[in-house]
């Protein structure tokens, strides 16, 4: 024989599993990382006392302005992210919740991830150097380029490295700086052929760029919509797909002649 529950008691009984589930979710670690705007670094200058770009085997030129690579700062792979962290980040424009697997390779230890990011940076630097020398038709010359950037991993600085090398060796080709004296920031991977690729976290990188004085931001064209989502006031977006296109856009911006693409 079953007794009939009163309505308040029935509601209470049904609510208990939901409350238990919410309580568990509130304290259980979730498979996310919380990211925020990270550091930026001028590839034409120094980082922690060392030149970011060092070139031997060819004359270099003095440059003005800045070319700033941008980063995001994410919770480490072994940091537990809780429901409260996710909710807090959800309502803020200077933070983003990202699947942990989209930030860090899955199934690897923290040390393995650090090694992976270091390898990605090295490969990016090699590709950036080759792309820049290819662009300038200098790959058959005995030119050595050393790129040094402390505490940064991954491939997303590739485009800015290439532009920095070109600016130091050639500028616009008319003894003008690619920057036109501006502080220009950006992001994007690059391959040896000069193709620019997407990177992720663009809306946070634009905030880091604006914070550090940039007025122009180079963004992989396919990420225009992400870059526009939280675009800081006064920061101009220039979409790029190739190194040649990025150089052309900066030359047009500097000279005031020709069209400068926009998102």
C-alpha positions as CSV (number, residue, x, y, z in Angstrom):
1,X,0.0,0.0,0.0
2,X,1.3,3.4,-1.0
3,X,0.6,6.6,0.9
4,X,-0.1,9.7,-1.0
5,X,2.4,12.6,-0.5
6,X,1.1,16.1,0.0
7,X,2.0,18.6,-2.7
8,X,4.7,20.5,-0.6
9,X,6.2,17.2,0.5
10,X,6.3,15.9,-3.1
11,X,8.0,19.1,-4.3
12,X,10.5,18.8,-1.6
13,X,11.3,15.1,-2.4
14,X,11.6,15.9,-6.1
15,X,13.9,18.9,-5.4
16,X,16.4,17.0,-3.3
17,X,18.1,15.3,-6.3
18,X,18.3,18.7,-8.1
19,X,19.8,20.4,-5.1
20,X,22.3,17.6,-4.7
21,X,23.3,17.8,-8.3
22,X,23.8,21.6,-8.1
23,X,25.8,21.2,-4.9
24,X,28.0,18.6,-6.6
25,X,28.5,20.8,-9.7
26,X,29.4,23.8,-7.6
27,X,32.3,22.0,-6.0
28,X,33.4,19.6,-8.7
29,X,36.2,20.6,-11.1
30,X,35.0,21.3,-14.6
31,X,36.8,20.6,-17.9
32,X,37.3,24.3,-18.7
33,X,40.0,27.0,-18.6
34,X,39.4,30.6,-17.7
35,X,41.3,33.0,-19.9
36,X,42.0,36.7,-19.7
37,X,44.1,39.3,-21.7
38,X,47.8,38.4,-21.3
39,X,51.1,40.1,-21.9
40,X,52.1,41.8,-25.1
41,X,55.7,42.3,-26.4
42,X,57.2,44.6,-28.9
43,X,59.1,42.3,-31.3
44,X,61.1,45.3,-32.6
45,X,62.5,46.0,-29.1
46,X,63.7,44.0,-26.1
47,X,62.1,41.5,-23.8
48,X,63.6,41.0,-20.3
49,X,66.8,42.8,-21.4
50,X,67.4,40.8,-24.7
51,X,66.5,41.9,-28.2
52,X,63.6,39.9,-29.5
53,X,65.0,39.9,-33.1
54,X,68.7,39.6,-33.7
55,X,70.0,39.5,-37.3
56,X,73.5,38.9,-38.6
57,X,74.8,38.6,-42.2
58,X,72.9,41.6,-43.5
59,X,72.6,45.3,-42.6
60,X,69.6,46.2,-40.4
61,X,67.8,49.5,-40.0
62,X,66.7,51.5,-37.0
63,X,63.0,51.3,-36.5
64,X,60.3,53.5,-34.8
65,X,56.9,52.5,-33.6
66,X,56.1,49.1,-32.2
67,X,54.9,45.7,-33.5
68,X,53.3,44.0,-30.5
69,X,52.6,40.3,-30.4
70,X,49.7,39.5,-28.1
71,X,48.8,36.6,-25.8
72,X,46.1,35.3,-23.5
73,X,46.7,34.1,-20.0
74,X,44.8,30.9,-19.1
75,X,44.4,28.9,-15.9
76,X,47.1,26.2,-15.9
77,X,46.1,22.7,-17.0
78,X,46.3,21.4,-13.4
79,X,44.1,24.2,-11.9
80,X,40.6,23.1,-10.9
81,X,37.9,25.4,-12.4
82,X,34.7,25.4,-10.5
83,X,31.1,26.4,-11.4
84,X,31.6,29.8,-9.6
85,X,34.6,30.6,-11.7
86,X,32.6,29.8,-14.9
87,X,29.6,31.9,-13.8
88,X,31.9,34.8,-12.9
89,X,33.7,34.7,-16.2
90,X,30.5,34.4,-18.2
91,X,29.3,37.8,-17.1
92,X,32.6,39.6,-17.7
93,X,34.1,40.9,-21.0
94,X,37.7,40.6,-19.8
95,X,37.4,36.9,-19.2
96,X,36.4,33.9,-21.3
97,X,35.6,30.3,-20.5
98,X,37.2,27.9,-23.0
99,X,37.2,24.1,-23.2
100,X,40.4,23.0,-21.6
101,X,41.2,20.8,-24.6
102,X,41.0,23.8,-26.9
103,X,43.8,25.5,-24.8
104,X,45.9,22.5,-23.8
105,X,46.5,19.2,-25.6
106,X,44.5,16.5,-23.8
107,X,46.1,13.6,-22.1
108,X,49.4,15.3,-21.3
109,X,51.1,16.3,-18.1
110,X,51.8,19.9,-17.3
111,X,55.5,19.3,-18.1
112,X,54.6,17.7,-21.5
113,X,52.3,20.6,-22.3
114,X,55.1,23.1,-21.5
115,X,57.4,21.2,-23.8
116,X,54.8,21.1,-26.5
117,X,54.2,24.8,-26.4
118,X,58.0,25.4,-26.5
119,X,58.2,23.2,-29.6
120,X,55.3,25.1,-31.2
121,X,57.0,28.4,-30.6
122,X,60.3,27.1,-32.1
123,X,58.5,25.8,-35.2
124,X,56.7,29.1,-35.5
125,X,59.9,31.1,-35.2
126,X,61.5,29.0,-37.9
127,X,58.5,29.4,-40.2
128,X,58.3,33.1,-39.5
129,X,62.0,33.6,-40.4
130,X,61.6,31.6,-43.6
131,X,58.5,33.4,-44.6
132,X,60.1,36.8,-44.1
133,X,63.3,35.9,-46.0
134,X,61.2,34.4,-48.8
135,X,59.2,37.6,-49.0
136,X,62.4,39.7,-49.3
137,X,64.0,37.2,-51.7
138,X,66.9,36.7,-49.3
139,X,66.6,33.0,-48.6
140,X,69.7,32.3,-50.7
141,X,71.8,34.7,-48.6
142,X,73.8,33.8,-45.5
143,X,71.5,35.6,-43.1
144,X,71.0,34.3,-39.6
145,X,67.9,35.4,-37.6
146,X,67.6,34.7,-33.9
147,X,64.2,35.2,-32.2
148,X,64.0,35.3,-28.4
149,X,60.9,35.8,-26.3
150,X,60.8,34.6,-22.7
151,X,57.8,32.9,-21.0
152,X,55.7,32.6,-24.2
153,X,54.8,29.4,-26.0
154,X,52.7,28.4,-29.0
155,X,52.6,29.5,-32.6
156,X,50.4,32.7,-32.5
157,X,53.3,35.2,-32.7
158,X,54.4,34.0,-36.2
159,X,52.9,36.9,-38.2
160,X,54.4,39.5,-35.9
161,X,57.8,37.9,-36.0
162,X,57.8,37.9,-39.8
163,X,56.8,41.6,-39.9
164,X,59.5,42.5,-37.4
165,X,62.2,40.8,-39.5
166,X,61.0,42.6,-42.6
167,X,60.9,45.9,-40.9
168,X,64.4,45.5,-39.5
169,X,65.8,44.4,-42.9
170,X,63.7,46.5,-45.4
171,X,60.9,48.5,-43.8
172,X,58.6,49.6,-46.6
173,X,61.4,49.5,-49.1
174,X,61.5,53.3,-49.2
175,X,63.3,53.7,-45.9
176,X,60.0,54.1,-44.0
177,X,58.9,51.9,-41.1
178,X,56.1,49.4,-41.5
179,X,54.6,50.8,-38.4
180,X,54.5,54.4,-39.6
181,X,55.6,55.2,-36.1
182,X,52.4,53.7,-34.7
183,X,51.9,51.0,-32.0
184,X,50.5,48.1,-34.0
185,X,49.5,44.8,-32.5
186,X,48.3,41.6,-33.9
187,X,48.2,37.8,-33.8
188,X,48.2,34.9,-36.3
189,X,50.2,31.8,-37.1
190,X,52.3,31.8,-40.2
191,X,53.8,29.1,-42.5
192,X,56.9,29.2,-44.6
193,X,54.8,30.2,-47.6
194,X,53.5,33.3,-45.8
195,X,49.9,32.1,-45.1
196,X,48.4,33.5,-42.0
197,X,46.3,31.2,-39.8
198,X,43.7,31.5,-37.0
199,X,44.7,31.4,-33.3
200,X,41.8,31.7,-30.9
201,X,41.3,34.1,-28.0
202,X,41.2,37.1,-30.3
203,X,38.7,39.1,-28.4
204,X,40.9,39.0,-25.3
205,X,44.0,39.8,-27.3
206,X,42.5,43.0,-28.7
207,X,41.9,44.1,-25.1
208,X,45.6,43.4,-24.2
209,X,46.6,45.4,-27.3
210,X,44.5,48.4,-26.4
211,X,45.7,48.3,-22.8
212,X,49.3,48.5,-24.0
213,X,48.8,51.4,-26.4
214,X,48.0,49.8,-29.8
215,X,45.8,51.7,-32.2
216,X,45.8,49.0,-35.0
217,X,45.3,45.3,-34.7
218,X,46.2,42.7,-37.4
219,X,43.8,39.8,-37.2
220,X,43.4,36.6,-39.3
221,X,40.5,37.3,-41.6
222,X,38.5,34.3,-40.6
223,X,38.5,35.6,-37.0
224,X,37.1,39.1,-37.8
225,X,33.7,38.4,-36.1
226,X,35.4,37.2,-32.9
227,X,37.7,40.3,-32.9
228,X,34.7,42.6,-33.3
229,X,32.7,41.0,-30.5
230,X,34.4,42.9,-27.7
231,X,36.5,45.4,-29.7
232,X,37.9,48.2,-27.5
233,X,37.1,51.7,-28.7
234,X,39.8,53.3,-30.8
235,X,41.3,50.1,-32.0
236,X,41.3,49.6,-35.8
237,X,41.0,46.0,-37.1
238,X,42.9,45.0,-40.3
239,X,42.1,41.5,-41.5
240,X,45.0,39.5,-43.2
241,X,45.3,36.2,-44.9
242,X,49.0,36.4,-46.1
243,X,52.2,38.0,-45.0
244,X,52.3,39.9,-48.4
245,X,48.8,41.2,-47.7
246,X,49.7,42.3,-44.1
247,X,52.8,44.2,-45.4
248,X,50.7,45.8,-48.2
249,X,48.0,46.9,-45.7
250,X,50.6,48.5,-43.4
251,X,52.3,50.3,-46.4
252,X,48.9,51.7,-47.5
253,X,48.2,52.8,-43.9
254,X,51.5,54.5,-43.7
255,X,51.4,56.2,-47.1
256,X,47.7,57.0,-47.1
257,X,47.6,55.6,-50.6
258,X,45.7,52.5,-51.6
259,X,43.0,50.7,-49.7
260,X,43.4,49.3,-46.2
261,X,41.1,46.3,-45.6
262,X,38.7,46.3,-42.7
263,X,36.6,43.7,-40.9
